[in-house]
Amino acid sequence: MEEKLLDLLKEIDEDILEYEGENLFEAGLLDSFLVIDLVSEIEEAFDIEIDAKYVLEENFRTKENIMKLVKELMK
């Protein structure tokens, strides 16, 4: 699961995988349009639905936060 998600993030911007900071948005690696694309890719890849209430900046600030969200939604 993690490897598949990392592949999706790499498709958005491979620098996301190397980023060690605390905010992908402030680093210029993610923006609202890319998050919408990413949500769509995650939903398709993992056969889950990400409700709009989960599409918050805090859930997408780091790759770890994104992984945590996907794991929670897959339960």
Summary of the structure (lengths in Angstrom):
residues: 75
radius of gyration: 11.1
end to end distance: 12.6
largest distance: 30.9
contacts: 197
relative contact order: 0.20
helix: 65%
strand: 0%
